[in-house]
Amino acid sequence: MRLLSILALLSLTAAANDWPRFLGPTRDGVSTETNLLRAFPDDGPPVVWEKELEVGFGGCAVVGDEVYVVDRVRDESDLLLCLDAATGKEKWRFEHEAEGEPPFPGSRSVPTVEDDAVYFINAFGSVFRIDRESHKATWSVKLDERYDGATPKWGWAQPALVEGDVLIVPPFGEKIGIVGLDKKTGEEIWKSGPIGDSHSSPTVMEFGGEKHVVIVSVTDKDGKEGLVTSYRPTDGEILWQTDLYFNRIPIPVVTKVDDKRIFATGGYDCGSMMLGIEKTDKGYELSKLWSAKKGSQVHPTILADDHLYFLANENSNYKVKSKRATGGLTCWTLDGKELWNTGNEPFMGRGGMIHADGMLIIQDGENGVLRLVDPSPEGFRLLAEANVFGSDLNKRFDLKYWTPPALSNGRLYLRGQEKLICVDLRAK
């Protein structure tokens, strides 16, 4: 009995360290892993392996000893690759004929991995369920054909969201905005009315003792009209909807602050907003608590020790040095006061960020430099940095290393445009 208990505990520990979906196990970019490096050797942290990929932005999911990443051969095929977590060598792949090439060529999205299947969406709205044993598609759905879906400007980049037995995906059609499918069969369970379009992803959070699927969308870019909508995941009923926050090209997911607040952010000079949520006898009421002109164009805000951290870097400030001084990593109080920002020193572009072991783990979006930062309201505290991709740091350009990182069992998975690397962050 004692041996069985130990084995069960080890199994739970391994599962807790998986990164099975976009933004990790809790869908917020936060990891419970500990015992990570807080300083690097002079030659940087160990790079365990490198894997050459096609050009793209697709991020990783990690479950057990397997790494899943979406790749794409330009104008030829979409790929789901399964790699060995220890070596980076390919174990198997699923391949599907390409349906064209989106602007900013290459893969998008992050796979969603469960015990028996992997789900992903390609840039043209084809949704796949891939059996982990047979490595074949058990079903697929084209959102534009079944739901008259409209391809977002840069293609579908949303991960397939699984909640219970329901797979939630966004057609963004004129009549149907979001749908819930049976994850085993692909058959429709529910569908919502139109909500415009979006590059943001639906995400699950809990308010008022119930699950909410929340997504930011834009209904009229010229008229500055947008929505933040919450659906019940089991039947698609709208729990609440507000037009208080607008972004003309929504990309980051919203961040839950607590049971009564969410923080919405984005780029394109549309800024950020703290929204209040109150459950009443008549339902949920939303209110604007405060707003800010700064926002994060690609990745969501991280909540750490009752402060908000994001990279305030977007199209309007990344090319001009004087404007770059307004960006970089920034720290805000929950009542809307900016405490500090790094500006151009360092700027860090539109990179991704994870909160783990009391640190912010940040991949520089312009050159791939890895930084460990102590999140402190008192100022920017750099713990360590390393040029893990070997980029030429003397050149000023944006390599578009915008892929969200993944962390599993002390190993960090970072993607450049044409390379995936595994970095060992385990403290010895």
C-alpha positions as CSV (number, residue, x, y, z in Angstrom):
1,M,0.0,0.0,0.0
2,R,2.8,2.4,0.9
3,L,4.5,1.7,-2.5
4,L,1.2,2.4,-4.3
5,S,0.8,5.7,-2.4
6,I,4.3,6.8,-3.4
7,L,3.7,5.9,-7.0
8,A,0.4,7.8,-7.0
9,L,2.1,10.8,-5.5
10,L,4.9,10.7,-8.1
11,S,2.3,10.5,-10.9
12,L,0.5,13.6,-9.5
13,T,3.7,15.5,-9.2
14,A,4.6,14.8,-12.9
15,A,1.1,15.8,-14.0
16,A,1.4,19.0,-12.0
17,N,4.6,19.9,-13.9
18,D,3.0,19.4,-17.4
19,W,2.4,22.3,-19.6
20,P,-0.5,20.8,-21.6
21,R,-2.0,23.9,-23.2
22,F,-1.7,27.5,-24.1
23,L,-0.5,29.5,-21.1
24,G,0.1,26.3,-19.0
25,P,-1.9,24.2,-16.6
26,T,-3.9,27.1,-15.1
27,R,-4.2,29.1,-18.4
28,D,-2.6,32.2,-17.0
29,G,1.1,31.8,-17.7
30,V,1.8,30.9,-14.0
31,S,3.7,27.7,-13.0
32,T,3.9,26.2,-9.5
33,E,7.4,24.8,-10.3
34,T,10.2,25.6,-7.8
35,N,14.0,25.0,-7.4
36,L,14.8,26.9,-10.6
37,L,18.0,28.8,-11.4
38,R,18.1,32.4,-10.3
39,A,21.5,33.1,-11.8
40,F,23.3,31.8,-14.9
41,P,26.8,30.6,-15.5
42,D,29.0,32.9,-17.6
43,D,28.2,30.9,-20.7
44,G,24.5,30.9,-19.9
45,P,22.1,28.1,-18.8
46,P,22.5,24.7,-20.5
47,V,20.7,24.4,-23.8
48,V,19.7,20.7,-23.7
49,W,18.8,20.5,-27.4
50,E,17.8,22.4,-30.5
51,K,15.2,21.5,-33.1
52,E,15.2,23.1,-36.5
53,L,11.6,24.1,-37.6
54,E,10.0,25.9,-40.5
55,V,9.3,29.6,-40.1
56,G,6.5,30.2,-37.7
57,F,5.0,31.2,-34.4
58,G,3.5,28.0,-33.1
59,G,4.2,27.3,-29.4
60,C,4.7,24.1,-27.3
61,A,2.6,21.9,-25.1
62,V,4.5,19.4,-22.9
63,V,2.9,16.3,-21.3
64,G,5.1,13.7,-19.7
65,D,8.1,12.9,-22.0
66,E,6.5,14.4,-25.1
67,V,6.6,17.9,-26.6
68,Y,3.9,18.9,-29.1
69,V,4.4,21.8,-31.5
70,V,2.5,23.0,-34.5
71,D,4.7,23.7,-37.6
72,R,4.0,24.4,-41.2
73,V,5.8,23.9,-44.5
74,R,5.1,27.0,-46.5
75,D,2.4,26.5,-49.1
76,E,2.6,22.7,-48.6
77,S,1.3,21.4,-45.3
78,D,0.4,22.0,-41.7
79,L,2.3,19.8,-39.2
80,L,1.7,18.6,-35.7
81,L,5.1,17.3,-34.4
82,C,5.6,15.1,-31.3
83,L,9.1,15.4,-30.0
84,D,11.0,13.5,-27.3
85,A,11.3,15.9,-24.4
86,A,14.7,14.6,-23.4
87,T,16.4,14.9,-26.9
88,G,14.2,16.9,-29.2
89,K,14.1,14.1,-31.7
90,E,10.9,13.6,-33.6
91,K,8.7,10.7,-32.5
92,W,5.9,11.1,-34.9
93,R,4.0,13.7,-36.9
94,F,0.6,14.4,-38.3
95,E,0.5,16.2,-41.7
96,H,-2.3,18.0,-43.5
97,E,-2.3,19.6,-46.9
98,A,-1.9,23.4,-46.7
99,E,-4.9,25.6,-47.5
100,G,-2.9,28.7,-48.5
101,E,-0.5,30.9,-46.7
102,P,-1.5,33.5,-44.1
103,P,0.1,37.0,-43.7
104,F,3.2,36.6,-41.5
105,P,3.9,33.1,-42.9
106,G,4.1,30.1,-40.7
107,S,2.3,28.2,-38.0
108,R,0.2,29.7,-35.2
109,S,-1.4,28.4,-32.0
110,V,-0.5,26.0,-29.3
111,P,-1.7,22.4,-29.2
112,T,-4.1,21.3,-26.4
113,V,-3.0,17.9,-25.1
114,E,-5.2,15.4,-23.2
115,D,-4.6,11.8,-22.2
116,D,-5.9,10.3,-25.5
117,A,-5.8,13.2,-28.0
118,V,-4.2,16.4,-29.2
119,Y,-6.3,19.2,-30.5
120,F,-5.2,22.1,-32.7
121,I,-6.4,24.7,-35.2
122,N,-4.5,25.7,-38.3
123,A,-4.3,29.2,-39.6
124,F,-7.3,28.7,-41.9
125,G,-9.7,27.4,-39.3
126,S,-9.4,23.7,-39.7
127,V,-9.9,22.1,-36.2
128,F,-8.3,18.6,-35.7
129,R,-8.5,15.9,-33.0
130,I,-5.4,13.7,-33.3
131,D,-5.3,10.3,-31.5
132,R,-2.1,10.0,-29.5
133,E,-1.9,6.3,-30.2
134,S,-2.7,6.1,-33.9
135,H,-1.4,9.6,-34.7
136,K,-4.3,10.0,-37.1
137,A,-7.2,12.5,-37.1
138,T,-10.3,11.0,-35.5
139,W,-12.2,14.1,-36.8
140,S,-11.7,17.5,-38.3
141,V,-14.0,20.5,-38.8
142,K,-13.5,23.5,-41.2
143,L,-14.9,26.5,-39.4
144,D,-15.4,28.5,-42.6
145,E,-17.4,25.7,-44.2
146,R,-19.5,24.5,-41.3
147,Y,-20.2,27.9,-39.8
148,D,-19.4,30.4,-42.6
149,G,-16.5,31.5,-40.4
150,A,-14.5,34.6,-41.4
151,T,-10.7,34.2,-41.4
152,P,-9.2,36.8,-39.0
153,K,-6.7,39.2,-40.5
154,W,-3.6,37.1,-39.7
155,G,-5.4,33.7,-39.6
156,W,-6.7,31.7,-36.7
157,A,-4.2,31.7,-33.9
158,Q,-6.5,30.5,-31.1
159,P,-5.8,27.2,-29.4
160,A,-8.6,24.7,-29.2
161,L,-10.0,25.3,-25.7
162,V,-11.2,22.1,-23.8
163,E,-13.4,22.4,-20.8
164,G,-14.8,19.1,-19.6
165,D,-16.2,17.3,-22.6
166,V,-16.6,20.5,-24.6
167,L,-14.1,21.8,-27.2
168,I,-14.6,25.5,-27.7
169,V,-13.5,27.2,-30.9
170,P,-14.4,30.6,-32.6
171,P,-15.7,30.6,-36.2
172,F,-16.2,34.4,-36.0
173,G,-19.0,34.2,-38.6
174,E,-21.6,36.7,-39.4
175,K,-24.2,34.6,-37.6
176,I,-22.2,32.4,-35.3
177,G,-19.4,33.6,-33.1
178,I,-18.3,30.8,-30.8
179,V,-19.2,27.1,-30.8
180,G,-18.9,24.2,-28.4
181,L,-18.2,20.8,-29.9
182,D,-18.2,17.4,-28.4
183,K,-14.5,16.8,-28.1
184,K,-14.7,13.1,-28.9
185,T,-16.8,13.4,-32.1
186,G,-16.7,17.0,-33.2
187,E,-20.5,17.2,-33.2
188,E,-22.0,20.5,-32.2
189,I,-23.2,21.0,-28.7
190,W,-24.0,24.7,-28.7
191,K,-23.3,27.9,-30.8
192,S,-23.5,31.6,-30.0
193,G,-24.6,34.6,-31.9
194,P,-22.0,36.8,-33.7
195,I,-19.4,38.8,-31.7
196,G,-17.3,40.2,-34.6
197,D,-13.8,38.8,-34.9
198,S,-10.6,38.6,-32.8
199,H,-7.1,37.3,-32.6
200,S,-7.6,36.9,-28.8
201,S,-8.3,33.4,-27.4
202,P,-11.2,32.3,-25.4
203,T,-10.1,31.3,-21.9
204,V,-11.7,29.8,-18.8
205,M,-11.9,31.5,-15.4
206,E,-14.3,31.2,-12.4
207,F,-16.6,33.9,-11.0
208,G,-19.6,33.7,-8.8
209,G,-18.9,30.0,-8.2
210,E,-19.2,29.0,-11.9
211,K,-17.0,28.6,-14.9
212,H,-16.8,31.4,-17.5
213,V,-15.4,31.3,-21.1
214,V,-14.2,34.8,-21.7
215,I,-13.1,36.4,-25.0
216,V,-12.3,39.9,-26.2
217,S,-13.6,40.7,-29.7
218,V,-14.1,43.7,-32.1
219,T,-17.4,44.4,-33.7
220,D,-16.6,47.7,-35.5
221,K,-13.0,48.7,-35.8
222,D,-13.8,52.1,-37.4
223,G,-16.5,52.9,-34.9
224,K,-14.4,51.8,-32.0
225,E,-16.9,49.2,-30.8
226,G,-15.8,45.9,-29.2
227,L,-17.0,43.4,-26.7
228,V,-15.8,41.3,-23.7
229,T,-18.1,38.3,-23.5
230,S,-18.5,35.5,-21.0
231,Y,-20.2,32.2,-22.0
232,R,-21.2,29.2,-19.9
233,P,-19.0,26.4,-21.2
234,T,-21.6,23.6,-21.0
235,D,-24.3,25.3,-23.1
236,G,-23.0,28.6,-24.5
237,E,-25.4,30.8,-22.6
238,I,-24.1,34.4,-22.3
239,L,-23.4,35.0,-18.6
240,W,-22.4,38.6,-19.2
241,Q,-21.2,40.9,-22.0
242,T,-19.8,44.5,-22.0
243,D,-18.7,47.1,-24.6
244,L,-16.7,49.0,-22.0
245,Y,-13.3,47.8,-23.4
246,F,-12.4,48.3,-27.0
247,N,-9.3,47.1,-29.0
248,R,-9.3,47.3,-32.8
249,I,-7.2,44.1,-33.1
250,P,-7.6,42.1,-29.8
251,I,-4.8,39.6,-29.2
252,P,-3.9,39.0,-25.5
253,V,-6.4,37.1,-23.3
254,V,-7.8,38.8,-20.3
255,T,-6.2,38.3,-16.9
256,K,-8.3,37.4,-13.8
257,V,-7.2,39.6,-10.9
258,D,-9.6,38.2,-8.3
259,D,-13.3,37.2,-8.0
260,K,-14.4,40.7,-8.8
261,R,-11.9,42.1,-11.3
262,I,-10.4,41.3,-14.7
263,F,-7.7,43.2,-16.6
264,A,-8.0,43.6,-20.4
265,T,-5.0,44.8,-22.4
266,G,-3.9,45.2,-26.0
267,G,-1.8,47.1,-28.5
268,Y,-2.6,49.5,-31.4
269,D,-2.8,52.4,-29.0
270,C,-6.0,51.1,-27.5
271,G,-4.6,50.6,-24.0
272,S,-5.8,48.6,-21.0
273,M,-8.7,48.6,-18.6
274,M,-9.5,47.1,-15.2
275,L,-13.1,45.9,-15.2
276,G,-15.2,45.2,-12.1
277,I,-17.5,42.1,-12.0
278,E,-20.4,42.0,-9.5
279,K,-22.8,39.1,-9.3
280,T,-26.3,40.3,-8.3
281,D,-29.8,38.7,-8.2
282,K,-30.3,39.8,-11.8
283,G,-27.0,38.4,-13.0
284,Y,-23.6,39.9,-13.5
285,E,-22.9,43.6,-13.7
286,L,-19.7,45.0,-15.3
287,S,-18.1,48.3,-14.6
288,K,-15.0,50.3,-15.6
289,L,-12.7,50.8,-12.6
290,W,-9.8,52.5,-14.4
291,S,-8.0,52.6,-17.8
292,A,-4.5,53.2,-19.0
293,K,-3.0,54.3,-22.4
294,K,-0.4,51.6,-22.2
295,G,-1.0,48.0,-23.2
296,S,0.6,44.8,-24.3
297,Q,0.2,44.0,-28.0
298,V,0.6,40.2,-28.1
299,H,0.9,38.6,-24.7
300,P,-1.3,38.7,-21.6
301,T,-0.5,40.5,-18.3
302,I,1.0,38.5,-15.4
303,L,-0.4,39.0,-11.9
304,A,2.3,38.6,-9.3
305,D,2.0,39.6,-5.6
306,D,-0.9,41.9,-6.2
307,H,0.8,43.8,-9.0
308,L,0.4,43.7,-12.8
309,Y,3.3,43.2,-15.1
310,F,3.3,43.4,-18.9
311,L,5.5,44.4,-21.9
312,A,4.2,47.8,-23.0
313,N,5.5,47.3,-26.5
314,E,3.6,47.8,-29.7
315,N,3.7,49.0,-33.3
316,S,3.7,52.7,-32.3
317,N,6.7,52.6,-30.0
318,Y,9.1,49.8,-31.0
319,K,10.8,51.5,-34.0
320,V,11.5,55.0,-32.5
321,K,14.0,55.3,-29.7
322,S,12.3,58.2,-28.0
323,K,9.0,56.3,-28.0
324,R,10.7,53.0,-26.9
325,A,11.5,54.8,-23.6
326,T,7.8,54.7,-22.8
327,G,7.7,50.9,-23.1
328,G,9.6,47.9,-21.9
329,L,8.5,45.8,-18.9
330,T,6.1,47.8,-16.7
331,C,4.7,47.4,-13.2
332,W,1.2,48.6,-12.1
333,T,-0.7,48.7,-8.9
334,L,-4.2,47.2,-8.9
335,D,-5.7,50.6,-8.6
336,G,-4.1,51.9,-11.8
337,K,-0.8,53.5,-10.9
338,E,2.3,52.8,-13.0
339,L,5.2,52.3,-10.6
340,W,8.0,51.8,-13.1
341,N,8.9,50.8,-16.6
342,T,12.2,49.7,-18.2
343,G,11.8,51.7,-21.4
344,N,14.5,50.8,-23.9
345,E,16.8,49.3,-21.2
346,P,15.8,46.6,-21.9
347,F,12.8,46.9,-24.3
348,M,12.2,43.2,-24.8
349,G,9.9,43.6,-27.7
350,R,6.7,41.6,-28.0
351,G,8.1,38.6,-26.1
352,G,6.3,36.0,-23.9
353,M,6.5,35.8,-20.2
354,I,5.9,33.1,-17.5
355,H,5.7,33.5,-13.7
356,A,7.4,30.7,-11.8
357,D,9.3,30.2,-8.6
358,G,8.9,33.9,-7.6
359,M,10.4,35.1,-10.9
360,L,9.3,36.5,-14.3
361,I,10.8,34.4,-17.0
362,I,10.9,36.5,-20.2
363,Q,11.9,35.8,-23.8
364,D,12.9,38.9,-25.6
365,G,10.6,39.2,-28.6
366,E,13.2,41.1,-30.7
367,N,16.3,38.9,-30.3
368,G,15.3,35.9,-28.1
369,V,17.5,36.9,-25.1
370,L,16.3,35.0,-22.0
371,R,15.9,37.1,-18.8
372,L,15.0,36.2,-15.2
373,V,13.4,39.1,-13.3
374,D,12.5,39.5,-9.7
375,P,9.0,41.0,-9.8
376,S,9.2,43.9,-7.3
377,P,7.1,47.1,-7.1
378,E,10.3,48.9,-6.1
379,G,11.9,48.7,-9.5
380,F,13.3,46.5,-12.2
381,R,15.5,43.8,-10.7
382,L,17.3,41.7,-13.3
383,L,18.5,38.4,-11.9
384,A,20.1,36.9,-15.0
385,E,20.2,37.1,-18.8
386,A,21.6,35.0,-21.6
387,N,21.7,35.1,-25.3
388,V,20.4,31.5,-25.7
389,F,19.7,31.8,-29.4
390,G,23.1,33.3,-30.2
391,S,21.5,36.3,-31.9
392,D,23.7,39.2,-33.2
393,L,22.8,41.8,-30.5
394,N,24.6,44.6,-32.3
395,K,22.0,44.7,-35.0
396,R,18.7,46.5,-34.5
397,F,15.9,44.5,-35.9
398,D,12.9,42.5,-34.7
399,L,13.3,38.8,-35.2
400,K,9.6,38.3,-34.3
401,Y,10.3,35.8,-31.5
402,W,6.8,36.2,-30.3
403,T,5.9,32.6,-29.4
404,P,4.7,31.9,-25.9
405,P,7.2,30.0,-23.8
406,A,6.4,26.7,-22.0
407,L,7.9,25.4,-18.8
408,S,7.8,21.7,-17.7
409,N,9.9,19.8,-15.1
410,G,12.4,22.6,-14.9
411,R,12.9,22.8,-18.6
412,L,12.0,25.9,-20.6
413,Y,10.9,25.6,-24.2
414,L,11.5,28.7,-26.4
415,R,10.9,29.2,-30.1
416,G,12.5,31.5,-32.5
417,Q,11.1,31.7,-36.0
418,E,13.0,28.6,-37.3
419,K,14.2,26.9,-34.1
420,L,12.9,25.4,-30.9
421,I,15.3,25.1,-28.0
422,C,15.1,23.4,-24.6
423,V,16.8,25.3,-21.8
424,D,17.6,23.6,-18.5
425,L,16.5,25.9,-15.6
426,R,16.8,23.4,-12.9
427,A,19.0,24.5,-9.9
428,K,21.6,21.9,-9.1
